[in-house]
């Protein structure tokens, strides 16, 4: 083999990469348990669609995780976990708490103990977002610069596997088990990540960074880490339009997505059909769409790729309107889900590439975290209204409406495409 190929193969055979794949698994596992799997559970319990839509607000911690990230990044975990090191200590503490929160959520009744159920779900989301902060930092610090690509691929693959288990796996289990045991089974998967965290070396880079920040003082750190990235982004032409675009590009998908499982249930699809078609088949369609999205960006450029993907994302919602009018047709369900997930992956690849291109070299990590938090904020708050809209429209009109809701994002994209290029800036 050529030296470069040998190096690539050696990188993927490195045990650290497999550890990171496990990190991705436990990172992706909780997400579906407060989104898709949760809405399926609620629909099966007869919870009204407006209330189901409001449960999308459980995603808010993902949108605001940058607010407490500095504390996880710069403070040691409390005793006795601090003895494991900053990254490992926080990871193990959060994962233990996450297991307890999943058990609490599974034991609560969404109809009888709604407040307890909601608080447990919010705890799961908060701990999941906190785990993401620690794992992302752990992954970056664990690898050298030329290994980051392999690490990113490993964590994304692990993340998708985790979502598959907590999505399709949990829904499939619900056909045979009570929901408490479904969520207990998901909690029992988390020790896989704990073992991999404990076998990983505690990164030295984080401690060196902490020592530098303490030496400079927290006021100086706050200015450099929090204030400067905002001021830098504000200097970009059309920055308000860009932030609005980050909120609205997937508006229609956010509204439609939160009501997908209630729609499948109301249409009469079985748990096995929903798990097999929407989770397993849909996952592969998303992966293929993401790969195609990267090729599309390379072929036609970012803005054109965003336009193409945005239009296709909107149009594929009409397939669900056709499904609603046609009845319980598994083949049409597969077509609608496949097309929707493929174009969703297409749009996500272009969207993430665009958000990445907005970040200045001096503030890449912070600005990207802020932009993706804003994207998650839009997804959580906008999708919360999906149930209210579905209660007032039939399913055909609902999905036609979600197609129209893509228009504001596309108009903002047209406006952004006419903005002048930002002058190059150096590090600050």
Steps between C-alpha positions, in 0.01 A plus 500: 500500500600861444620685810191728509265202470692312768468800728125526437450130573714524814293798620173309474652199675610721791311399816434868578283522186294207623472666839369813327247290307373386841492862617278577200272208587423626852476856368235409242307258724297750713390729215222283352374423853393866536394548135376234256464208740338729757239632253420140399448407867278804558292426192450139615387630840236720336663835586351778285706634211539851642657358818724271295623802306582684823728215607734618223607765753700224669758575229568847642807390705674407174442856382650660812779259583763763415391687817635236740769358271772725656432348844538141373799612301685680778394350832588157641225248568397479868653234724551214462463526122761775474769239571432351156598825329291786370364337182460148637366622835225713347415231243451224760303726736268618221450146365403366842252785542370436148425137584301610808308761296406242235369265770299786654356590161404140427329461837285814460159499331459777238128525579489448879831655611553751220715742702737225619513360149587840354767572764659158443502562125655844550767343723580243229534777240717718728730212589517387137601851386758515781638162396538632144710793628738270687522237227567755224784651703629155597503386135684808373762490774552124473616515137775676308408752231541255211277247680201730547335395174496134603375599845215705353397210275511257794291716731238565229471128428470423871241776537285352222525153656391642837202673339409179317496304828295763687275563201420183306622275783291667769186514286542132409547408868184692591296241309605240762592692816360769726654844441686488831693195383561660160664802664681273749646308204623829352654599835676161508681593177677801655764296691648410159608862473610514862740208450649669192535830688681327786740323261585824318794715604412829664609775254775731618401787267193596701693541824764713327224723360341532844833602656548770235149635555549512879828680452336763278201545729137411438406851383752478217384148417135610492578784262703279266272196505153654513499868402752498214324233290172695514665827402689327221184344356312830528755657264382268220275666236139394542562321828138538614375339178753219547379430854138503380595257224658266756169501684270459199679282243346182644178662625267273300698189591492593870122543500439181303759290678357533851164368379634214285454221754153616611410508130623143449307380805180676399531360148507148648857388432632233740799538732698258282422699183587831663828366641604321181406768248543830680800409715711234328422578136478871580842494666667361189319754284634779726857365476479482120351850488781637716763348270319637195475839670876520534539419129233758411682775692826409326329497161282812501617703801345573839220744411372303202516178701296663777240616246472157336481315830257753648256465210524119505445492879180700452371298204547163672254609772231473233565124492368482857191692389456234229548226760239662725254500211582141396471317831725236658727424206835365623661537157400867479618544860842368396510734199400803707740421785786413264461818297454718810802357682718511189422866433528573873854355495571698184389823668678425826834443324471829312371684809782379727756586230351850473498557878861380514597747225366789711747441784810716530832322545550665838163389638410183310395284795297761686324645196411155367358403839293817508367452146408136556339594832293758313403233246390271784309786663301556182435128465373469857281810520357483149418132517315560828222657292468195276241331720286816520503526119420129457202533735351769276566342160452156354821312417490585129473875565755475781775363275410742220543779757843370605603523135405868498688563824827438315452822300629750764832314525541491122424873474763573764746282309435707187569816702819353646622400154499870405706614798858618441787273600639566845856640493758250624590545865789367695499342841407720792 
